[in-house]
């Protein structure tokens, strides 16, 4: 087995595809009545898309794994790193949706034994879809 030279990197396209897949997973969980899992995956789909946007903003094909970890799960930090925070906040509806998500979403949801309801999950899915559409338009990909 050969050793790796240099830092481990994650291709930008991997973040984009993961975002698409996690939203599909969130939809499946929502339809199955697994609302807490759907909410968690909505936030994760946004996290992945934002990391893709960070790559695009920098004209980079990848992020080093350590930087991806440093951005972590903080959606507002990633939005800022992508240079999209001021632009998003000019749109009142998207600003409210984003703030609602960052107020209610965290990775701790994955460890929670509590449940959410259909209404909460639908709201997260709606907000996530709107934000992902906007991010896609902004990144033109």
C-alpha positions in Angstrom: 0.0 0.0 0.0 1.4 3.3 -1.0 1.4 6.4 1.2 -0.5 9.5 0.3 1.5 12.6 -0.5 0.0 15.9 0.5 -3.4 16.7 2.1 -6.5 14.7 1.4 -8.9 16.6 -0.8 -12.6 16.4 -1.6 -13.7 17.3 -5.1 -16.3 20.1 -5.5 -18.5 17.8 -7.5 -18.7 15.3 -4.6 -20.2 18.0 -2.5 -22.7 18.9 -5.2 -23.7 15.3 -5.7 -24.0 14.6 -2.0 -26.3 17.6 -1.7 -28.6 16.2 -4.4 -28.6 12.7 -2.8 -29.2 13.9 0.8 -32.3 15.9 -0.4 -33.6 12.8 -2.1 -33.0 10.8 1.1 -34.8 13.5 3.1 -37.8 13.3 0.8 -37.9 9.5 1.2 -37.7 9.7 5.0 -40.4 12.4 5.1 -42.7 10.2 3.0 -42.0 7.3 5.4 -43.0 9.4 8.4 -39.4 9.6 9.6 -39.5 13.4 10.1 -36.5 13.9 12.4 -34.3 12.1 9.9 -35.7 14.1 7.1 -35.0 17.4 8.9 -31.4 16.3 9.7 -30.7 15.4 6.0 -32.2 18.8 4.8 -29.5 20.6 6.8 -26.9 18.2 5.6 -28.0 18.8 2.0 -27.5 22.5 2.5 -24.2 22.0 4.1 -22.9 20.0 1.1 -24.2 22.5 -1.4 -22.6 25.4 0.5 -19.3 23.7 0.5 -19.7 23.3 -3.3 -20.4 27.0 -3.5 -17.2 27.8 -1.5 -15.3 25.9 -4.1 -16.9 27.8 -6.9 -16.4 31.1 -5.3 -12.7 30.3 -5.1 -12.5 28.8 -8.6 -11.2 25.6 -6.9 -11.8 22.1 -8.0 -11.7 20.8 -4.4 -11.5 21.6 -0.7 -8.8 20.1 1.5 -10.5 17.8 3.9 -9.2 19.8 6.9 -10.8 22.9 5.5 -14.1 21.1 4.9 -14.0 20.0 8.5 -13.1 23.5 9.7 -16.2 24.8 7.9 -18.0 22.0 9.7 -21.7 22.0 10.1 -22.1 25.7 10.6 -24.3 26.7 7.6 -23.8 30.5 8.3 -20.0 30.1 8.3 -20.1 28.3 4.9 -22.6 30.8 3.4 -20.1 33.6 4.4 -17.1 31.6 3.0 -19.0 31.2 -0.3 -19.5 35.0 -0.4 -23.2 34.7 -0.6 -24.4 35.9 2.8 -25.1 39.5 1.9 -26.8 38.6 -1.3 -29.0 36.0 0.3 -30.0 38.4 3.1 -31.3 40.9 0.6 -34.1 38.4 -0.2 -36.4 38.6 2.8 -38.1 35.2 2.2 -34.8 33.4 1.8 -33.3 35.2 4.8 -36.2 34.1 7.0 -35.9 30.5 5.6 -32.2 30.4 6.2 -32.4 31.8 9.7 -35.2 29.4 10.6 -33.0 26.5 9.5 -29.8 27.6 11.3 -31.9 28.3 14.5 -33.5 24.8 14.5 -30.9 22.5 12.7 -27.8 21.0 14.2 -25.9 17.8 13.9 -27.2 16.8 17.4 -30.5 15.9 15.7 -28.8 12.7 14.5 -28.4 11.6 18.2 -31.9 12.7 19.3 -34.4 10.2 20.3 -37.2 12.8 19.9 -39.5 13.0 16.9 -40.7 15.8 14.8 -44.0 16.1 13.0 -45.2 16.2 9.4 -45.6 20.0 9.5 -42.1 20.7 10.8 -40.6 18.3 8.3 -42.6 19.9 5.4 -41.4 23.3 6.5 -37.8 22.2 6.5 -38.1 20.6 3.1 -39.8 23.7 1.6 -37.2 26.0 3.0 -34.3 23.7 2.0 -35.6 23.3 -1.6 -36.0 27.1 -1.9 -32.5 27.7 -0.6 -31.0 25.0 -2.8 -32.7 26.4 -5.9 -31.3 29.8 -5.1 -27.8 28.5 -4.4 -28.0 26.6 -7.7 -29.0 29.7 -9.6 -26.3 31.7 -7.9 -23.7 29.1 -8.8 -25.2 28.5 -12.2 -24.7 24.8 -11.9 
